[in-house]
Amino acid sequence: MNKQIAILPGDGIGPEVIAEAKKILTAVEKVFNHTFKFIPVIGGATAIYQFGDPMPQTTIDICKDSDAVLFGAFGDPKFDKDPNAKIRPEQGLLKIRKELQLYANIRPIYTFLSLIDKSPIKKEIVEKSDFCVVRELTGGMYFGMKGRSEDNKTAFDTNIYSVYEIERILKIAFEMAQQRRKKLLVVDKANVLATSRLWRETAIRMSKNYPEIDMQCMYVDNASMRIITTPRDFDVIVTENTFGDILTDEASVITGSMGLMPSASIGVYTSLFEPIHGSYPEATGKNIANPMAAILSASMLLEMAFNMKEEANLIKLAVNKALENNIRTIDIAQDKAYTTQEVGDYIQNVILNS
């Protein structure tokens, strides 16, 4: 099978972990006789320094023309420390989400048996946790009207959702629940927010089309507590942009390291796959970043974008073997810590020798 993949490494540790993920995809090519055409593109702080634009139009065009996008991370401390910066790397991420219409972010949350002791939560609570968060990605406060008063003493961010936006994300969540344990939780703040009431009304109406799904609604404050205290209760969670951003980062602690969690952003034009850990500038260039989230993102890419389930499962098995044999970076190491490249090499060899 011939496929084109846009490679968008980004900033910080992005280039390091994406290099390892690309290495794994190249191994899959050889084992399964596929042909992947990798097209490098630029964005984030790297693009600002070169072009003054965090998301050049050429990058957008190549991503639209590709079958999938493998993305690292955007972010640079220089911009974080300057509250008056008018151009920021993260603007590039919002732009690509808008241009590719990446409206659904999917983040699986699960535990690795060999890493249960790395979670800050008790083993008996997190063991066998396995749920997925579906986050609406192109609406809400992040994209609504925003501004400040002339005296800079007042600011506002507008949270706007249409029925159309809510229906299309709920459709993905309901269908995902059908393929899992048939439980769906809609997270909102309907006791306070008008947008949340629209979300809840729409979900209740749509649930009649999915009678086999046990759909429940829960306020976000309660959900944020329950994700930590009873994570095994959840199957599929769906929520709006801001709540989803916060809840998915909270849920990542269940596994013991953000360096293990992949994600997918489903779009109208093409889909984008990325680790959730961000640019982690403190580790840049040190060859210590955990590449497993990026590698598992490549696995999600194969499964969700190309329907290559056998290939995707082989990557997961190789990652699990690395974990079981303690081939791990410093964030989850038991005794010896391996480098980013050493972990990638080990997983690559497992795949090539399968």
C-alpha positions as CSV (number, residue, x, y, z in Angstrom):
1,M,0.0,0.0,0.0
2,N,1.3,3.4,-0.9
3,K,0.6,6.3,1.5
4,Q,1.9,9.9,1.9
5,I,2.6,11.0,5.5
6,A,3.4,14.6,6.3
7,I,6.1,14.8,9.1
8,L,5.7,17.9,11.3
9,P,8.4,17.6,14.0
10,G,7.8,21.1,15.5
11,D,9.8,22.3,18.5
12,G,11.6,21.1,21.6
13,I,11.8,17.3,21.8
14,G,9.4,17.1,18.9
15,P,12.1,16.4,16.3
16,E,13.8,13.8,18.5
17,V,10.7,11.7,19.3
18,I,9.2,12.0,15.7
19,A,12.5,10.7,14.3
20,E,12.0,7.6,16.4
21,A,8.4,7.2,15.3
22,K,9.4,7.6,11.7
23,K,12.1,4.9,12.2
24,I,9.3,2.6,13.4
25,L,7.1,3.3,10.4
26,T,10.0,2.6,8.2
27,A,10.4,-0.8,9.9
28,V,6.7,-1.5,9.3
29,E,7.2,-0.6,5.6
30,K,9.8,-3.4,5.3
31,V,7.9,-6.0,7.2
32,F,4.6,-5.5,5.4
33,N,5.8,-4.4,2.0
34,H,4.2,-0.9,2.2
35,T,5.5,2.3,0.7
36,F,5.3,5.4,2.9
37,K,6.3,8.7,1.3
38,F,7.5,11.0,4.1
39,I,7.2,14.7,3.4
40,P,8.9,17.0,6.0
41,V,7.0,20.2,6.9
42,I,7.7,23.1,9.3
43,G,5.7,24.8,12.0
44,G,5.7,26.3,15.5
45,A,8.6,28.3,16.8
46,T,10.9,26.8,14.2
47,A,8.7,28.3,11.5
48,I,8.5,31.7,13.3
49,Y,12.3,32.0,13.4
50,Q,12.5,31.1,9.7
51,F,9.4,32.7,8.2
52,G,7.8,34.8,10.9
53,D,4.7,32.5,10.7
54,P,4.0,29.6,13.1
55,M,2.0,27.8,10.3
56,P,3.1,28.6,6.7
57,Q,0.6,28.0,4.0
58,T,2.9,25.5,2.3
59,T,2.7,23.3,5.4
60,I,-1.1,23.5,5.4
61,D,-1.2,22.6,1.7
62,I,1.1,19.6,2.1
63,C,-0.8,18.3,5.1
64,K,-4.1,18.6,3.2
65,D,-2.6,16.6,0.3
66,S,-1.2,13.9,2.6
67,D,-3.0,10.8,3.8
68,A,-2.0,11.5,7.4
69,V,0.1,13.9,9.5
70,L,2.6,12.8,12.2
71,F,3.2,15.7,14.5
72,G,5.6,16.3,17.4
73,A,4.9,19.4,19.5
74,F,4.9,23.2,19.4
75,G,6.3,25.5,22.1
76,D,9.3,27.6,23.0
77,P,10.2,29.2,26.4
78,K,11.1,32.4,24.7
79,F,7.5,33.1,23.9
80,D,6.1,31.8,27.2
81,K,8.2,34.4,29.0
82,D,6.9,37.2,26.9
83,P,3.3,38.0,27.6
84,N,3.3,40.7,24.9
85,A,4.4,38.4,22.1
86,K,1.9,38.8,19.2
87,I,3.0,35.7,17.4
88,R,3.2,32.4,19.3
89,P,4.0,28.8,18.3
90,E,0.7,27.6,19.7
91,Q,-1.1,29.8,17.2
92,G,0.3,27.4,14.5
93,L,-1.5,24.5,16.2
94,L,-4.8,26.3,16.3
95,K,-4.4,27.3,12.7
96,I,-3.7,23.7,11.5
97,R,-6.7,22.5,13.5
98,K,-8.9,25.1,11.8
99,E,-7.5,24.6,8.3
100,L,-7.6,20.8,8.4
101,Q,-10.9,21.0,10.3
102,L,-9.5,18.7,13.0
103,Y,-12.7,18.7,15.0
104,A,-12.3,15.5,17.1
105,N,-9.3,14.8,19.4
106,I,-9.2,11.2,20.6
107,R,-7.0,10.3,23.5
108,P,-6.9,6.7,24.8
109,I,-6.1,6.3,28.5
110,Y,-4.9,2.9,29.6
111,T,-2.4,1.3,31.9
112,F,0.7,-0.9,31.2
113,L,1.0,-3.8,33.6
114,S,4.8,-3.4,33.9
115,L,4.3,0.3,34.8
116,I,1.6,0.2,37.4
117,D,4.1,1.2,40.1
118,K,5.0,4.4,38.2
119,S,1.5,5.8,38.5
120,P,1.1,8.2,41.5
121,I,-2.3,6.6,42.1
122,K,-2.7,3.4,44.0
123,K,-2.4,0.2,42.0
124,E,-5.8,-1.1,43.0
125,I,-7.4,2.0,41.6
126,V,-5.7,2.4,38.3
127,E,-5.1,-1.3,37.4
128,K,-7.0,-2.3,34.2
129,S,-8.2,1.3,33.6
130,D,-9.1,1.6,29.9
131,F,-11.1,4.5,28.6
132,C,-11.0,7.1,25.8
133,V,-11.6,10.8,25.8
134,V,-13.2,12.4,22.8
135,R,-12.6,16.2,22.9
136,E,-14.2,18.7,20.5
137,L,-11.2,20.6,19.0
138,T,-12.3,23.5,16.8
139,G,-15.0,25.3,18.8
140,G,-15.5,26.8,22.3
141,M,-13.4,29.5,24.0
142,Y,-10.2,28.7,22.1
143,F,-11.8,29.8,18.9
144,G,-14.5,32.2,20.1
145,M,-14.3,36.0,20.0
146,K,-11.7,37.3,22.5
147,G,-10.2,40.6,23.4
148,R,-9.3,43.2,26.0
149,S,-10.6,46.7,26.8
150,E,-8.7,49.8,25.8
151,D,-7.3,50.2,29.3
152,N,-6.3,46.5,29.4
153,K,-8.1,46.0,32.7
154,T,-10.9,43.8,31.3
155,A,-10.6,40.7,29.1
156,F,-13.1,38.3,27.6
157,D,-13.2,34.9,25.8
158,T,-16.4,33.8,24.2
159,N,-17.5,30.2,24.4
160,I,-19.7,29.4,21.3
161,Y,-21.0,26.1,20.0
162,S,-23.5,25.2,17.3
163,V,-25.8,22.2,17.2
164,Y,-23.9,21.1,14.1
165,E,-20.5,21.1,15.9
166,I,-21.9,19.2,18.9
167,E,-23.7,16.6,16.8
168,R,-20.6,15.7,14.7
169,I,-18.4,15.1,17.8
170,L,-21.2,13.2,19.6
171,K,-21.6,11.0,16.5
172,I,-17.9,9.9,16.8
173,A,-18.3,9.3,20.5
174,F,-21.4,7.2,20.2
175,E,-19.9,5.2,17.4
176,M,-16.7,4.6,19.4
177,A,-18.8,3.5,22.4
178,Q,-20.5,1.0,20.1
179,Q,-17.1,-0.6,19.4
180,R,-16.1,-0.7,23.0
181,R,-18.1,-1.4,26.2
182,K,-21.2,0.6,25.1
183,K,-20.9,3.3,27.8
184,L,-20.7,7.0,27.0
185,L,-20.3,9.9,29.5
186,V,-21.1,13.4,28.3
187,V,-19.1,15.9,30.5
188,D,-20.4,19.5,30.8
189,K,-21.3,22.2,33.2
190,A,-25.0,22.5,32.4
191,N,-26.0,23.9,35.8
192,V,-24.1,27.1,34.9
193,L,-23.2,27.4,31.1
194,A,-25.7,27.9,28.3
195,T,-23.4,26.1,25.9
196,S,-23.3,23.1,28.2
197,R,-27.1,23.0,28.3
198,L,-27.1,22.8,24.5
199,W,-24.5,20.0,24.6
200,R,-26.7,18.1,27.1
201,E,-29.9,18.6,25.2
202,T,-28.3,17.5,21.9
203,A,-26.8,14.4,23.6
204,I,-30.1,13.3,25.1
205,R,-31.8,13.7,21.7
206,M,-29.2,11.8,19.8
207,S,-29.1,9.0,22.4
208,K,-32.5,7.8,21.1
209,N,-30.7,6.8,17.9
210,Y,-28.2,4.6,20.0
211,P,-30.5,2.6,22.3
212,E,-27.7,0.1,23.0
213,I,-25.5,2.8,24.5
214,D,-25.7,3.6,28.2
215,M,-25.3,7.4,28.0
216,Q,-24.9,9.5,31.2
217,C,-24.2,13.2,31.8
218,M,-21.8,14.5,34.5
219,Y,-20.6,17.9,35.6
220,V,-17.0,18.5,34.8
221,D,-16.0,19.1,38.4
222,N,-17.4,15.7,39.4
223,A,-15.8,14.0,36.4
224,S,-12.4,15.5,37.2
225,M,-12.6,13.8,40.6
226,R,-14.0,10.5,39.4
227,I,-11.3,10.1,36.7
228,I,-8.7,9.9,39.5
229,T,-10.8,8.0,42.2
230,T,-12.6,5.5,40.0
231,P,-11.0,5.5,36.5
232,R,-12.2,1.9,35.7
233,D,-15.8,3.2,35.7
234,F,-15.3,5.0,32.4
235,D,-15.4,3.7,28.8
236,V,-15.8,6.7,26.4
237,I,-15.9,10.3,27.6
238,V,-16.9,13.2,25.3
239,T,-16.7,16.9,26.1
240,E,-16.1,20.4,24.8
241,N,-12.7,21.9,23.9
242,T,-11.6,23.6,27.2
243,F,-12.9,20.8,29.5
244,G,-11.3,18.2,27.3
245,D,-7.9,19.9,27.3
246,I,-7.8,19.9,31.1
247,L,-9.3,16.5,31.7
248,T,-7.0,14.7,29.2
249,D,-3.9,16.1,30.8
250,E,-5.3,15.1,34.2
251,A,-6.0,11.6,33.0
252,S,-2.5,11.1,31.7
253,V,-1.1,10.7,35.2
254,I,-3.0,7.3,35.4
255,T,-0.3,5.7,33.2
256,G,2.6,7.2,35.2
257,S,4.1,9.3,32.4
258,M,2.9,11.7,29.8
259,G,5.6,10.2,27.6
260,L,3.4,7.2,27.0
261,M,0.2,8.7,25.7
262,P,-0.7,9.1,22.0
263,S,-3.5,11.0,20.5
264,A,-5.4,11.4,17.2
265,S,-7.1,14.5,15.8
266,I,-9.7,13.5,13.2
267,G,-10.3,16.0,10.4
268,V,-12.3,16.7,7.3
269,Y,-9.3,16.8,5.0
270,T,-6.8,14.5,6.8
271,S,-6.1,13.4,10.3
272,L,-3.2,14.3,12.6
273,F,-1.5,12.1,15.2
274,E,0.7,13.3,18.0
275,P,2.0,12.5,21.5
276,I,0.3,14.5,24.2
277,H,3.5,15.5,26.2
278,G,4.2,18.9,24.5
279,S,7.6,20.3,23.6
280,Y,9.4,19.7,27.0
281,P,12.1,22.3,26.3
282,E,14.1,21.3,29.3
283,A,15.0,17.9,27.7
284,T,15.6,19.3,24.2
285,G,18.8,17.9,22.6
286,K,19.7,15.7,25.6
287,N,18.5,12.4,24.0
288,I,16.4,11.6,27.1
289,A,12.9,12.2,25.9
290,N,10.5,9.2,26.0
291,P,9.7,8.4,22.3
292,M,7.0,5.9,23.1
293,A,4.0,8.3,22.9
294,A,5.2,9.4,19.5
295,I,5.7,5.7,18.5
296,L,2.2,4.8,19.7
297,S,0.8,7.8,17.8
298,A,2.3,6.2,14.7
299,S,0.5,3.1,15.7
300,M,-2.8,5.0,15.9
301,L,-2.0,6.6,12.5
302,L,-1.7,3.2,10.9
303,E,-4.9,1.9,12.5
304,M,-7.2,4.9,12.2
305,A,-6.0,6.5,9.0
306,F,-4.9,3.5,7.0
307,N,-6.9,0.7,8.6
308,M,-3.7,-1.3,9.1
309,K,-4.7,-3.0,12.3
310,E,-2.1,-5.8,12.2
311,E,0.7,-3.3,11.7
312,A,-0.6,-1.1,14.5
313,N,-0.8,-4.0,16.9
314,L,2.7,-5.1,16.1
315,I,4.0,-1.7,17.2
316,K,2.0,-1.9,20.4
317,L,3.4,-5.4,21.1
318,A,7.0,-4.1,20.5
319,V,6.4,-1.1,22.9
320,N,5.1,-3.5,25.5
321,K,8.1,-5.7,25.1
322,A,10.4,-2.8,25.6
323,L,8.6,-1.8,28.8
324,E,8.6,-5.4,30.1
325,N,12.4,-5.7,29.4
326,N,13.1,-2.3,31.1
327,I,14.2,-0.6,27.9
328,R,13.0,2.7,29.1
329,T,14.0,6.4,29.2
330,I,14.8,8.1,32.5
331,D,11.2,9.2,33.2
332,I,10.1,5.6,33.8
333,A,13.4,3.7,34.2
334,Q,13.8,1.2,36.9
335,D,17.6,0.8,37.0
336,K,19.4,1.8,33.9
337,A,18.0,4.6,31.8
338,Y,18.2,4.3,28.0
339,T,18.4,7.1,25.6
340,T,15.6,8.2,23.2
341,Q,17.4,6.6,20.3
342,E,18.2,3.4,22.1
343,V,14.5,2.9,22.9
344,G,13.6,3.6,19.3
345,D,16.3,1.2,18.1
346,Y,15.1,-1.6,20.4
347,I,11.4,-1.3,19.3
348,Q,12.5,-1.1,15.6
349,N,14.5,-4.3,16.0
350,V,11.6,-6.1,17.6
351,I,9.4,-5.2,14.6
352,L,12.1,-6.2,12.0
353,N,12.6,-9.5,13.7
354,S,9.0,-10.3,14.2
